Amino acid sequence: MSLKQIVATNLRQLRKTNNMTQAQLAEELELSLDMVGRMERELIAPPFKTLEALCRVFRVGGVDLFGSGASTGLRTDRALVLNEINSLLSHMSDKELKQAKKLLKALT
């Protein structure tokens, strides 16, 4: 998974966790709605100024935008699988997410 994919996935998850729409985030960042959408769809990588603003808006450290293991440089198979699963889940509708949760519970 590329760094751009990881940032896009974490950005989307942070936005949804904070119950923000793309339009609300765009307003907070003083960016266009199109720009936020393009970052979330991995079409563009946010510049450092935008990364700093994202940390401020979501009240997180920079490492939270780059995924688990980023600060230590560890890229274990487990971390890669979890990041890929997070990416897949972040693209699901609420209904699909609930179904995925039921499937995961059945597996464990």
Contacts in CASP RR format, 6 or more apart in sequence:
PFRMAT RR
TARGET T0000
AUTHOR 0000-0000-0000
METHOD contacts of the structure
MODEL  1
MSLKQIVATNLRQLRKTNNMTQAQLAEELELSLDMVGRMERELIAPPFKT
LEALCRVFRVGGVDLFGSGASTGLRTDRALVLNEINSLLSHMSDKELKQA
KKLLKALT
1 80 0 8 1.000
1 83 0 8 1.000
1 84 0 8 1.000
1 87 0 8 1.000
2 42 0 8 1.000
3 45 0 8 1.000
3 66 0 8 1.000
4 42 0 8 1.000
4 45 0 8 1.000
5 42 0 8 1.000
5 83 0 8 1.000
5 87 0 8 1.000
6 66 0 8 1.000
6 67 0 8 1.000
6 70 0 8 1.000
6 83 0 8 1.000
7 39 0 8 1.000
7 45 0 8 1.000
7 46 0 8 1.000
7 51 0 8 1.000
7 65 0 8 1.000
7 66 0 8 1.000
8 39 0 8 1.000
8 40 0 8 1.000
8 41 0 8 1.000
8 42 0 8 1.000
9 83 0 8 1.000
9 86 0 8 1.000
9 87 0 8 1.000
9 90 0 8 1.000
10 64 0 8 1.000
10 65 0 8 1.000
10 66 0 8 1.000
10 67 0 8 1.000
10 86 0 8 1.000
11 39 0 8 1.000
11 40 0 8 1.000
11 46 0 8 1.000
11 54 0 8 1.000
11 65 0 8 1.000
12 40 0 8 1.000
12 90 0 8 1.000
13 86 0 8 1.000
13 90 0 8 1.000
14 54 0 8 1.000
14 58 0 8 1.000
14 60 0 8 1.000
14 64 0 8 1.000
14 65 0 8 1.000
15 21 0 8 1.000
15 22 0 8 1.000
15 25 0 8 1.000
15 40 0 8 1.000
15 58 0 8 1.000
16 90 0 8 1.000
18 58 0 8 1.000
20 28 0 8 1.000
22 33 0 8 1.000
22 36 0 8 1.000
22 37 0 8 1.000
22 40 0 8 1.000
23 33 0 8 1.000
25 36 0 8 1.000
25 57 0 8 1.000
26 32 0 8 1.000
26 33 0 8 1.000
26 35 0 8 1.000
26 36 0 8 1.000
28 53 0 8 1.000
28 57 0 8 1.000
29 36 0 8 1.000
29 50 0 8 1.000
29 53 0 8 1.000
29 54 0 8 1.000
29 57 0 8 1.000
30 53 0 8 1.000
31 50 0 8 1.000
35 44 0 8 1.000
37 43 0 8 1.000
38 44 0 8 1.000
39 45 0 8 1.000
39 46 0 8 1.000
39 50 0 8 1.000
46 54 0 8 1.000
51 62 0 8 1.000
51 65 0 8 1.000
54 60 0 8 1.000
54 65 0 8 1.000
55 61 0 8 1.000
55 62 0 8 1.000
55 64 0 8 1.000
55 65 0 8 1.000
58 64 0 8 1.000
63 70 0 8 1.000
63 71 0 8 1.000
67 83 0 8 1.000
68 79 0 8 1.000
68 82 0 8 1.000
68 83 0 8 1.000
69 75 0 8 1.000
69 79 0 8 1.000
89 97 0 8 1.000
89 100 0 8 1.000
92 100 0 8 1.000
END
